[in-house]
Structure formats: C-alpha cells, structure tokens
C-alpha cells in the first residue's frame, strides 16, 4: 500500500471526526447535553451511533481474518455479537431508558437504594471500560505502524488526543454525531472496495478456493512466520527455509518436509513455489487460534468448551458493556429505545455481510496470511493484490481510513462511559468542567498503561471485557429489572463473585498461573461458569436477606415497566453525587436512593429529605430546559 495515500486517508478521517464533533459542541449547552444528549437522540441517529461504537476494529478487520483462516464456519463469531442485542431488546432496552439514569452506577443505586452497590458498580464500569480501551489504543498504534511506518506509540496517542478532545468539548452530543458518521464511513469503506474487488475477481475468471483443503499459492510467495506454530502437511513439501523447523536450523536451504506435523519457530522465513499447497496451521494447546477450532485438536473437548464460553460471553456481555448501555439513556423514551435496538440489529447485520467477502477473497489471493499470523491484514492488502496500481492504492487507503475510524468510534464511547462515572463518583460535582477533567483521566490512564505494558492481544482483552460484563452487569440488569426480591447484599455479592471471579480467572491465566489441562481452559474462558455463579449468588443472598429489599421497590419497578405517560409527566433522573447544586441547575426533591422526577410541582407540605449519612446530597435534575451548564 502506498504510505502517502494511507497517511492522507488517516488524516482525512481525523479531520472529519474533529469537524463533526465541533457540530455537537455548537449545540451542547446544558449538563444533560454532555451526559445524555438531553435524551433527544432519535432511533435512526442513535442506532447509527451505537453501531458505530460497537463495530470496532475487531469487526472491521478481525472477522475477515477468521473467515480466511477457518472458513465460513467462523461466521458464528459475529452472530454472538449481533444476537446480544436481542437480549437487550427483549429484557433491558426500554426499562433501562425509563430509569432516567446517566450511567449503570446510577441505575444500580436508584434500583437498590444503596450507595455501596453504586460504588461497586462504578468500579466495574471503569474496569471494563479501561480493559476495552487499552487494546483499542494499542491496536491503533500497530495499525498506523503497518500503514505508514510510524512508531507504534503514535497511533495510540493520536486516538487518545482526538477522542479526549471530542468528548471533553461536546460530551455525548458530540460523540453521537461522530459515531453515527463513523458507522456510515466504515460501512462505505468496506462496501465500495468490495464492489471493485468482486468485479476484478470476476474478471480474473472467478477463481475459487476450497476451505476444506489447503490453499494453493498462485505465485512465488515468501512467508515470515511471526510466532512459533505447528503446521500440518498431507503430502511431502519442498520449500526454502531460513530459520528453525523441528528444532533444526537452516540458512536459505531447500528442505523437503515429510507428511505430518512440524513445528516452525517464530521468525522463520519460508519460500514456496507457485502452485504449492500452503501448509495448514494446526492448533495445539498453546496456539491462540485454538478457541476458533472447536472440533479440531481437542481430544478432551477443550476447544469446544472455549468456543461456547466465548459465545455466551458475547451474547450476554453486550447488555452490560458501559459504552453500549450509556447510549440507551439518550433515547427520548422507552419506546424509542426499543426501536433503536431494532434498527441496530439491521445496521449491524448489514455490516457483517461484508467481512466474509474479504475473508473469502483473502483465501484466494493472500492465503499465506493464515500462516504468518497476520490474517487481520487481509482487508488492507487485498486491493493491492487484486486490483493493483493507483486504483488499488486508493481503495487500500479508503479501507485504512475505515479501520482507523473503527478505533476512534469505539474509543469515543468507552471514554464517554468511563468519564461519566468518574465525574459523578470521583470528582466533586456534575459540572461540565469536572466532566472534562474526568475525560482526561479516562483517556490518560489506559494510554499510560499502554506505554508501560507489553502489547495486549485485542481478542484476549475484548473477550475478557465481555466475560466480566456478562458475569457482573448482566445478572444485575436482568434481576434488577425483572425480580422484585433483589436486595443490595445480593447484588453486591453477585457482582463480586460473578464479575470478580471472571476477572481473576482470566488475569491469572494471562499471568501463567493456571495449571495445564481443563483447569487452564476453565480459567481462560470463564463465562460458562461465572455467569451462572453471578445469577445464583444474587438470588441466594437476596433470598437470605429478605428484610433488605428496598422499600421503594414496587414504585421503582412500576416506573421501569410502565410507559412514561402512565408514571409521570416529567423525566426521571438518578441520584446525583455529593456536591452543592450549581446555581443554574434546578434541584429535584426525591426520596433518598429513589429515581428523581423532574417537571412535577413539589408537594407543598412535603419537606426536602435529609441527606444520607454517607454525605451524598439529594438528587437534582440536570435537565432543566434552557439552562446553561457551568463551563
């Protein structure tokens, strides 16, 4: 790919992001604009924004790579991502919007009337957000290094600066426009090149590749194996080797490998002749691609278990991802939240039709990527392989811009969700100046960790975030919305045992502390047991503490499930953190721990309740119409 074209494409995406974000800044006036876009995002705009932040580079680049390596059977992977919105649609979307919360922490306190549960939920929101944000920044650095040759820290710093500036300047209002724009940019960036690539493929005689047999190389190919891998041969193969194969060192020597399995050390260079079947990469216990081969090499069913663990994590973890949940608070009402979810299913489903096309073409024109461990690069290299020339460079640059937009959009949503929690639960007030400070903290911490730590595999970190979300917030949201007997001790115990055990198990595995065999598999993919553990703990502890059921549970559940016109003429907002109400915000009288209702005239005989013993102030509305937010 022409580096000048790639630099121009990335620059254009960054400038467009800043300009679209500036549009949101022009219309952001109240505190509610910054937190929830004043709850005015219609279904189509909001659905495009949700799709934009949800479809990260793992979707833009990773799905095509999985299809290239494993074939169409790997299309189960995006199904798990998409199907998660069915659970959102049926169980969570409308009640979550009717809660009137700004964050998942707001919902937890409003439903359970417990500051302790709120603080625990805040820890999980920040933890999941940073776990997801770290690989986005590191992945952006790696992608920019491949595209332009820039140092690997430049991409992460660029994404952090652009995202932090956009979120801090215009808050939710800005990133709603930015993420909606970036969804359509990513869809177009895949769709337009796909048209030219399929046309060129048809003009080449429409060659096909079998996924149940080794790919055949069309030309002389030099392959550099990045990591130590095990390859399998069905017949003897002659090739030129520079490196180590089966513990034997070769220097630019022609070698004939017998049929069977062979180990190729990382850094080895293999030169293969035209018409040669490409050696197949076969998973073993240490191969990171093992989970994607559920029926291969797993004599004890380890790979099959890992696959089901990932499916469960993606299916149930979607509803608890902080950057996904926060977007539903921007809908005008519960009905709009459900319509938004339906539109999201359509938009995400349409997007996922395209990566499979790139994976199939990659199997034909760039099959060696399956062996090098760089299958994710298939989307970026295909224009040069199939079309070539100036048009190939332009199409490649278009795809590069779309890939970088994927990092920006996902990072925007994660930064917004983490900043919202930090502004409410760590900093002294909800004023916009504190939100902006929280935005800097939300972006700076993972950026600093990324500089100090080694590279975190994107698939591992994303899978970890989904597993923790599915084990913690999924039980909290489902039981909190649909089970009136949930108690604060039950919710806290479930968050700690479910989410905490998932986090601890995966971190121990990454640190090399898990013993081999089934114990390693169970700890590396914990969702199969940690999600039931979270639900069971919440239920059992709640049943054991029936006197702790919040007194306002019946009224709160009525507000969550009844349409807004049957509950109150105004808006609901969650309790606010401790701070004196700014002069430009209208206080709302509430019962401690209950959802605040704004727009209603206060009862003349009802005095304002005393603050809690924890020092938290009564809730206040941040949505007084026509009021300027403190700057």
VOGU-3710 file (C-alpha; in Angstrom, 3 decimals, decimal comma):
1> xxxxxxxxxx> 0,000/0,000/0,000  1,188/3,483/-0,827  2,096/5,074/2,520  1,331/8,599/1,291  -2,221/7,542/0,440  -2,624/5,841/3,830  -1,388/8,942/5,683  -3,796/11,127/3,692  -6,716/8,781/4,468  -5,999/8,668/8,215
11> xxxxxxxxxx> -5,562/12,456/8,277  -8,879/12,940/6,476  -10,671/10,675/8,978  -9,177/12,540/11,934  -10,131/15,944/10,492  -13,649/14,769/9,676  -14,026/13,448/13,219  -12,959/16,787/14,670  -15,287/18,755/12,379  -18,308/16,555/13,098
21> xxxxxxxxxx> -17,523/16,735/16,810  -17,423/20,519/16,539  -21,012/20,404/15,269  -22,026/18,738/18,527  -20,091/21,344/20,501  -22,132/24,121/18,881  -25,392/22,649/20,185  -24,162/21,405/23,609  -25,463/23,859/26,184  -26,770/22,052/29,265
31> xxxxxxxxxx> -25,239/19,457/31,547  -27,755/16,986/30,153  -26,321/17,615/26,675  -22,956/16,425/27,899  -24,175/13,325/29,712  -27,115/12,029/27,636  -27,524/14,469/24,689  -30,612/15,792/26,536  -32,313/12,467/25,711  -33,228/13,652/22,217
41> xxxxxxxxxx> -31,397/11,117/20,001  -33,966/9,564/17,660  -33,899/5,840/16,808  -32,098/6,197/13,466  -29,400/8,571/14,701  -28,923/6,695/17,963  -28,824/3,297/16,246  -26,142/4,508/13,839  -24,147/5,857/16,799  -24,487/2,566/18,723
51> xxxxxxxxxx> -23,450/0,589/15,647  -20,537/2,941/15,071  -19,079/2,457/18,538  -19,905/-1,254/18,746  -18,251/-2,233/15,450  -14,640/-1,888/16,481  -11,543/-2,905/14,525  -12,136/-6,473/15,745  -15,208/-6,452/13,485  -13,727/-4,346/10,672
61> xxxxxxxxxx> -10,529/-6,410/10,334  -10,819/-9,449/12,574  -13,871/-11,215/11,121  -12,338/-11,314/7,645  -9,180/-12,790/9,128  -11,112/-15,514/10,928  -13,008/-16,436/7,753  -9,722/-16,534/5,811  -8,187/-18,944/8,328  -11,161/-21,139/9,266
71> xxxxxxxxxx> -13,702/-20,607/6,515  -17,402/-19,670/6,562  -17,939/-21,706/9,733  -16,379/-18,799/11,637  -19,392/-16,615/10,856  -20,772/-17,821/14,209  -18,445/-15,239/15,765  -20,316/-12,079/14,627  -23,608/-13,850/15,329  -22,740/-13,785/19,022
81> xxxxxxxxxx> -22,072/-10,046/18,858  -25,286/-9,304/16,975  -27,541/-11,635/18,948  -26,638/-9,809/22,140  -28,922/-7,009/21,022  -31,874/-9,423/21,034  -31,417/-9,786/24,791  -31,169/-6,008/25,065  -34,340/-5,578/23,025  -36,434/-8,073/24,976
91> xxxxxxxxxx> -35,214/-7,574/28,545  -33,335/-4,342/29,054  -33,603/-1,528/26,484  -36,889/0,169/27,434  -36,666/-0,270/31,257  -33,092/0,969/31,242  -34,163/4,125/29,418  -37,133/4,662/31,754  -34,794/4,546/34,728  -33,599/8,000/33,641
101> xxxxxxxxxx> -30,064/7,133/34,741  -26,899/8,590/33,292  -24,739/5,518/33,969  -25,035/1,912/35,111  -23,965/3,124/38,546  -26,971/5,479/38,639  -29,260/2,583/37,771  -27,752/0,365/40,474  -28,301/2,959/43,219  -31,730/4,012/42,022
111> xxxxxxxxxx> -32,978/0,428/41,896  -31,361/-0,802/45,132  -31,184/2,448/47,133  -27,623/1,612/48,159  -24,566/3,864/47,774  -22,370/0,831/48,438  -23,747/-1,029/45,412  -23,318/2,136/43,374  -19,634/2,367/44,261  -19,093/-1,296/43,440
121> xxxxxxxxxx> -20,849/-0,892/40,087  -18,679/2,141/39,364  -15,545/0,080/39,880  -16,746/-2,464/37,341  -17,751/0,233/34,828  -14,315/1,838/34,993  -12,535/-1,524/34,967  -14,427/-2,883/31,960  -14,062/0,423/30,127  -10,304/0,543/30,600
131> xxxxxxxxxx> -9,911/-3,154/29,726  -11,674/-2,474/26,426  -9,957/0,858/25,784  -6,376/-0,362/26,259  -6,310/-2,716/23,219  -8,086/-0,081/21,094  -5,218/2,340/21,688  -2,535/-0,293/21,223  -4,254/-1,681/18,129  -4,436/1,793/16,617
141> xxxxxxxxxx> -0,686/2,148/17,141  0,024/-1,188/15,463  -2,281/-0,408/12,537  -0,747/3,010/11,936  2,719/1,457/12,127  1,796/-1,064/9,418  0,123/1,532/7,206  2,580/4,404/7,486  5,708/3,140/9,210  5,175/5,497/12,167
151> xxxxxxxxxx> 6,363/4,389/15,647  3,821/2,156/17,373  3,053/4,745/20,071  1,899/7,391/17,569  -1,419/5,743/16,691  -2,499/5,279/20,303  -1,543/8,839/21,189  -3,404/10,200/18,146  -6,581/8,283/19,003  -6,377/9,340/22,664
161> xxxxxxxxxx> -5,919/13,031/21,794  -8,711/13,141/19,194  -11,177/11,164/21,303  -10,432/13,039/24,529  -10,764/16,378/22,774  -14,060/15,450/21,110  -15,651/14,007/24,253  -14,403/16,800/26,526  -15,551/19,535/24,147  -19,058/18,339/23,335
171> xxxxxxxxxx> -19,775/15,296/25,508  -22,490/12,875/24,450  -23,968/15,335/21,979  -20,704/15,453/20,005  -19,906/11,769/20,019  -23,468/10,898/18,954  -22,855/12,731/15,682  -19,282/11,427/15,438  -20,184/7,775/15,943  -23,143/7,905/13,564
181> xxxxxxxxxx> -20,872/9,440/10,916  -18,205/6,811/11,556  -20,662/3,932/11,170  -21,579/5,066/7,688  -17,916/5,729/6,930  -16,943/2,195/7,981  -19,818/0,642/6,030  -18,907/2,642/2,921  -15,204/1,897/3,386  -15,986/-1,831/3,165
191> xxxxxxxxxx> -18,776/-1,680/0,597  -17,135/0,411/-2,150  -13,826/-1,516/-2,324  -15,764/-4,797/-2,132  -17,569/-3,843/-5,355  -14,265/-3,268/-7,182  -12,651/-6,358/-5,671  -15,525/-8,660/-6,651  -15,547/-7,142/-10,157  -11,797/-7,746/-10,515
201> xxxxxxxxxx> -12,205/-11,288/-9,152  -14,902/-11,962/-11,756  -12,648/-10,560/-14,496  -9,884/-12,903/-13,326  -12,068/-15,890/-14,130  -13,751/-16,073/-10,719  -11,205/-18,470/-9,140  -12,394/-20,288/-6,056  -10,690/-21,719/-3,008  -11,769/-24,743/-1,022
211> xxxxxxxxxx> -11,852/-24,218/2,721  -11,729/-27,959/3,414  -8,344/-28,307/1,683  -5,042/-26,411/1,768  -4,992/-23,202/-0,271  -2,865/-23,269/-3,404  -0,426/-20,401/-3,950  -0,885/-18,552/-7,243  2,678/-17,170/-7,371  6,080/-17,461/-5,691
221> xxxxxxxxxx> 5,476/-16,486/-2,059  7,807/-15,668/0,802  6,262/-16,168/4,236  7,729/-14,923/7,516  6,203/-16,759/10,479  5,715/-14,296/13,341  5,084/-16,778/16,171  6,045/-20,395/16,693  3,348/-22,505/15,048  2,535/-26,117/14,280
231> xxxxxxxxxx> 1,867/-26,837/10,606  0,340/-29,939/9,061  1,185/-31,488/5,682  -0,897/-34,111/3,864  1,950/-34,811/1,455  5,708/-34,126/1,321  6,549/-30,486/0,588  9,736/-28,946/-0,793  10,474/-25,335/0,166  13,336/-22,995/1,003
241> xxxxxxxxxx> 13,861/-22,370/4,730  15,756/-19,675/6,595  15,227/-20,337/10,281  14,320/-23,258/12,529  11,971/-26,116/11,665  11,578/-29,080/14,050  14,478/-27,755/16,158  16,842/-27,840/13,163  18,403/-24,596/11,949  18,574/-23,877/8,194
251> xxxxxxxxxx> 20,118/-20,974/6,276  18,472/-20,355/2,892  18,346/-24,097/2,232  15,953/-26,222/0,194  14,232/-28,691/2,511  11,680/-31,427/1,880  9,312/-31,849/4,801  7,558/-35,197/5,190  3,805/-35,529/5,589  2,638/-34,916/9,142
261> xxxxxxxxxx> 3,030/-32,168/11,725  6,042/-29,869/12,018  6,950/-27,027/14,386  8,160/-23,779/12,812  9,895/-21,342/15,148  8,897/-17,691/15,166  10,970/-15,549/12,810  11,497/-18,355/10,284  11,203/-17,403/6,583  9,661/-19,920/4,172
271> xxxxxxxxxx> 9,851/-19,520/0,388  7,236/-21,507/-1,535  6,892/-22,091/-5,266  3,830/-21,269/-7,401  1,178/-23,979/-7,306  2,367/-25,233/-3,914  -0,328/-26,135/-1,361  0,021/-23,794/1,613  0,905/-25,635/4,846  -2,040/-25,567/7,225
281> xxxxxxxxxx> -1,701/-24,028/10,644  -2,936/-26,550/13,183  -3,849/-25,508/16,698  -2,343/-27,003/19,811  -2,838/-26,139/23,466  -0,681/-23,012/23,222  -1,974/-21,725/19,892  -4,055/-18,550/20,338  -6,279/-19,667/17,454  -7,254/-22,834/19,297
291> xxxxxxxxxx> -10,579/-21,438/20,502  -11,676/-20,866/16,888  -11,289/-24,580/16,064  -13,909/-26,151/18,331  -13,738/-29,591/16,751  -10,012/-29,698/15,949  -7,229/-30,968/18,167  -9,352/-31,023/21,316  -9,361/-34,640/22,442  -10,964/-33,625/25,728
301> xxxxxxxxxx> -13,285/-31,027/24,228  -11,200/-28,039/25,380  -11,672/-26,075/22,153  -15,394/-26,783/22,068  -15,765/-25,516/25,638  -13,747/-22,391/24,806  -15,972/-21,678/21,820  -19,139/-21,950/23,889  -17,551/-19,776/26,561  -16,917/-17,021/24,035
311> xxxxxxxxxx> -20,417/-17,317/22,537  -22,003/-16,953/25,988  -19,754/-14,008/26,857  -20,590/-12,098/23,660  -24,297/-12,964/23,834  -24,836/-11,847/27,438  -21,965/-9,386/27,820  -23,325/-6,904/25,281  -26,028/-5,608/27,605  -23,535/-4,765/30,346
321> xxxxxxxxxx> -20,871/-3,031/28,273  -20,805/0,514/29,683  -20,358/2,224/26,308  -23,356/0,324/24,895  -25,667/0,819/27,886  -24,996/4,554/28,133  -26,333/5,116/24,622  -29,821/3,929/25,562  -30,069/6,750/28,089  -30,063/9,195/25,174
331> xxxxxxxxxx> -33,386/7,934/23,741  -36,441/10,165/24,314  -38,452/7,310/25,899  -38,680/3,556/26,310  -40,459/3,013/23,006  -37,706/4,889/21,183  -35,105/2,739/22,974  -36,754/-0,435/21,654  -36,984/0,988/18,142  -33,334/1,953/18,390
341> xxxxxxxxxx> -32,408/-1,634/19,221  -34,347/-2,945/16,221  -32,542/-0,532/13,903  -29,209/-1,526/15,465  -29,897/-5,174/14,608  -30,440/-4,174/10,987  -27,376/-1,934/10,761  -25,028/-4,376/12,492  -26,386/-7,277/10,444  -25,832/-5,346/7,188
351> xxxxxxxxxx> -22,258/-4,544/8,200  -21,433/-8,168/8,993  -22,372/-9,258/5,463  -19,162/-7,664/4,142  -16,204/-9,065/6,170  -16,983/-12,570/4,922  -16,465/-11,374/1,331  -12,979/-10,123/2,212  -12,190/-13,366/4,034  -13,183/-15,489/1,028
361> xxxxxxxxxx> -11,158/-13,330/-1,384  -8,222/-13,409/1,010  -8,252/-17,210/0,912  -7,702/-16,950/-2,855  -5,302/-14,016/-3,216  -3,490/-13,819/0,147  -3,691/-17,291/1,744  -0,218/-17,013/3,275  -1,613/-14,570/5,843  -3,216/-17,554/7,580
371> xxxxxxxxxx> 0,255/-18,944/8,239  2,005/-15,734/9,237  -0,461/-14,832/11,987  -1,386/-11,612/10,138  -4,782/-12,701/8,817  -6,352/-9,474/10,124  -4,384/-7,591/7,468  -6,335/-9,289/4,645  -8,761/-6,391/4,333  -5,893/-3,932/3,892
381> xxxxxxxxxx> -3,745/-5,914/1,422  -6,418/-7,220/-0,948  -6,781/-4,048/-3,088  -3,085/-4,186/-3,977  -3,211/-7,949/-4,626  -6,355/-7,982/-6,762  -6,622/-4,537/-8,384  -3,154/-3,013/-8,082  -1,968/0,305/-9,474  -3,269/3,693/-8,431
391> xxxxxxxxxx> -6,830/2,378/-8,007  -5,582/-0,321/-5,662  -3,725/2,274/-3,629  -6,852/4,449/-3,392  -9,047/1,538/-2,331  -6,441/0,458/0,217  -6,296/3,973/1,635  -10,100/4,034/1,851  -10,021/0,809/3,876  -7,212/2,155/6,052
401> xxxxxxxxxx> -9,325/5,200/6,876  -12,265/2,962/7,764  -10,086/0,833/10,047  -8,824/3,919/11,871  -12,386/5,217/12,205  -13,209/1,928/13,955  -10,629/2,670/16,634  -11,866/6,246/17,039  -15,566/5,404/17,340  -15,154/2,608/19,885
411> xxxxxxxxxx> -12,654/4,612/21,924  -15,097/7,557/21,978  -17,874/5,501/23,530  -15,579/3,904/26,087  -14,072/7,246/27,103  -17,552/8,760/27,466  -18,825/5,944/29,692  -15,765/5,951/31,954  -15,712/9,757/32,169  -19,388/9,826/33,159
421> xxxxxxxxxx> -18,744/7,542/36,130  -15,579/9,362/37,186  -17,363/12,736/37,027  -20,227/11,514/39,204  -18,488/9,252/41,698  -14,914/10,515/41,974  -14,941/14,234/41,232  -16,923/16,664/43,420  -19,771/17,643/41,079  -21,508/17,049/37,776
431> xxxxxxxxxx> -20,442/20,426/36,419  -19,103/20,324/32,867  -15,614/21,391/33,971  -15,385/18,283/36,162  -16,708/16,125/33,334  -13,911/17,428/31,127  -11,339/16,640/33,788  -12,819/13,143/34,064  -12,462/12,751/30,296  -8,740/13,455/30,546
441> xxxxxxxxxx> -8,401/10,824/33,272  -10,453/8,305/31,303  -8,132/8,574/28,315  -4,813/9,127/30,064  -4,802/6,034/32,295  -5,077/3,354/29,556  -2,715/5,375/27,350  -0,084/5,389/30,116  -0,615/1,686/30,800  -0,253/1,006/27,080
451> xxxxxxxxxx> 3,116/2,743/27,013  4,342/0,842/30,070  2,878/-2,610/29,420  3,546/-5,114/26,701  1,077/-5,436/23,858  -2,249/-6,926/24,902  -3,839/-9,178/22,242  -7,032/-7,468/21,087  -9,047/-10,692/21,009  -7,948/-11,604/24,545
461> xxxxxxxxxx> -8,721/-8,181/26,026  -12,084/-7,870/24,267  -13,058/-11,392/25,311  -12,087/-10,564/28,892  -14,221/-7,401/28,890  -17,235/-9,325/27,558  -16,779/-12,135/30,098  -16,588/-9,706/33,047  -19,581/-7,741/31,750  -21,666/-10,899/31,256
471> xxxxxxxxxx> -20,801/-12,124/34,764  -21,498/-8,860/36,586  -23,870/-6,400/34,895  -25,952/-8,985/33,051  -27,260/-10,526/36,330  -27,627/-7,063/37,893  -29,682/-5,673/34,993  -31,862/-8,739/34,409  -32,664/-9,336/38,078  -32,831/-5,647/38,905
481> xxxxxxxxxx> -35,431/-5,055/36,200  -37,465/-8,263/36,438  -37,155/-9,571/40,045  -38,568/-7,502/42,862  -36,834/-9,507/45,633  -33,293/-8,470/44,669  -31,518/-6,900/47,660  -28,381/-4,742/47,950  -26,386/-7,545/49,687  -27,409/-9,951/46,941
491> xxxxxxxxxx> -26,434/-7,557/44,160  -23,084/-6,772/45,777  -22,266/-10,443/46,370  -23,192/-11,340/42,797  -21,072/-8,552/41,334  -18,078/-9,612/43,414  -18,356/-13,369/42,896  -19,534/-13,325/39,288  -17,569/-10,445/37,805  -14,692/-10,716/40,260
501> xxxxxxxxxx> -14,161/-14,428/39,641  -14,239/-13,939/35,862  -11,715/-11,124/36,082  -9,462/-13,011/38,496  -9,562/-16,244/36,488  -8,597/-14,639/33,197  -5,914/-12,436/34,752  -4,402/-15,479/36,466  -4,384/-17,295/33,144  -2,681/-14,377/31,397
511> xxxxxxxxxx> -0,063/-14,332/34,166  0,672/-18,021/33,598  -0,648/-19,136/36,986  -3,310/-21,555/35,709  -2,333/-25,255/35,700  -2,450/-27,060/32,333  -5,401/-29,083/31,093  -9,024/-28,440/31,926  -8,157/-26,043/34,741  -6,420/-23,752/32,242
521> xxxxxxxxxx> -9,390/-23,889/29,851  -11,935/-23,198/32,595  -9,994/-20,161/33,803  -9,206/-18,779/30,346  -12,884/-18,863/29,244  -14,879/-18,385/32,442  -18,284/-17,214/31,167  -19,778/-20,739/31,155  -19,466/-20,955/34,935  -19,040/-17,323/36,067
531> xxxxxxxxxx> -22,349/-16,098/34,583  -24,447/-18,760/36,393  -22,379/-18,042/39,521  -23,302/-14,358/39,344  -27,024/-15,082/38,913  -27,103/-17,803/41,583  -25,245/-15,692/44,125  -27,561/-12,716/43,663  -30,648/-14,927/44,029  -29,471/-16,938/47,054
541> xxxxxxxxxx> -28,091/-13,981/49,015  -31,217/-11,933/48,245  -33,460/-14,756/49,468  -31,347/-14,943/52,617  -31,729/-11,192/53,271  -35,448/-10,522/52,623  -35,555/-7,595/55,066  -33,057/-5,703/52,885  -35,462/-5,333/49,952  -35,584/-1,556/49,298
551> xxxxxxxxxx> -38,871/-0,008/50,472  -39,413/1,770/47,168  -39,007/-1,352/45,008  -42,639/-1,533/43,875  -42,738/2,089/42,768  -39,351/1,829/41,058  -40,322/-1,296/39,103  -43,576/0,358/38,062  -41,583/3,243/36,618  -39,261/0,852/34,816
561> xxxxxxxxxx> -42,027/-1,157/33,154  -44,900/1,263/32,589  -44,845/3,704/29,667  -43,809/7,194/30,682  -47,280/8,670/30,228  -48,626/6,390/32,996  -45,968/7,232/35,575  -45,113/10,941/35,431  -45,265/13,857/33,031  -41,579/14,632/33,570
571> xxxxxxxxxx> -38,220/12,964/33,290  -36,595/10,582/35,710  -33,038/11,100/36,820  -30,870/9,031/39,086  -29,441/10,298/42,373  -26,511/12,643/41,972  -23,198/12,513/43,824  -22,339/14,714/46,748  -21,993/18,377/45,811  -23,993/21,536/46,288
581> xxxxxxxxxx> -26,346/22,065/43,376  -24,975/24,636/40,907  -26,982/27,801/40,621  -28,014/27,030/37,070  -29,479/23,615/37,841  -32,905/23,074/39,359  -32,902/20,809/42,431  -35,396/17,947/42,405  -36,986/16,670/45,597  -36,504/12,931/45,987
591> xxxxxxxxxx> -36,583/10,142/48,463  -33,001/9,001/49,070  -31,977/6,275/46,646  -35,097/6,720/44,532  -35,440/7,933/40,986  -35,881/11,695/40,866  -38,821/13,070/38,936  -38,391/16,433/37,346  -41,088/18,533/35,803  -43,549/17,896/38,649
601> xxxxxxxxxx> -44,568/20,580/41,088  -43,291/19,735/44,560  -45,871/18,860/47,159  -46,216/21,948/49,360  -46,402/20,010/52,617  -43,516/17,640/51,926  -40,200/18,883/53,258  -36,999/18,035/51,457  -35,448/14,825/52,841  -32,247/14,974/54,811
611> xxxxxxxxxx> -29,047/13,899/53,093  -27,816/10,414/53,693  -25,351/9,556/56,370  -22,833/8,884/53,624  -22,773/12,594/52,831  -24,485/12,280/49,465  -26,783/15,123/48,571  -30,371/14,700/47,433  -30,758/14,061/43,714  -31,088/17,012/41,445
621> xxxxxxxxxx> -32,185/17,366/37,892  -29,549/18,111/35,310  -32,107/18,659/32,618  -33,752/21,962/33,404  -34,686/23,290/29,960  -32,971/26,358/28,683  -30,333/26,479/31,402  -26,665/26,905/30,591  -24,265/24,355/32,015  -21,372/25,689/34,085
631> x> -18,248/25,818/31,964
//
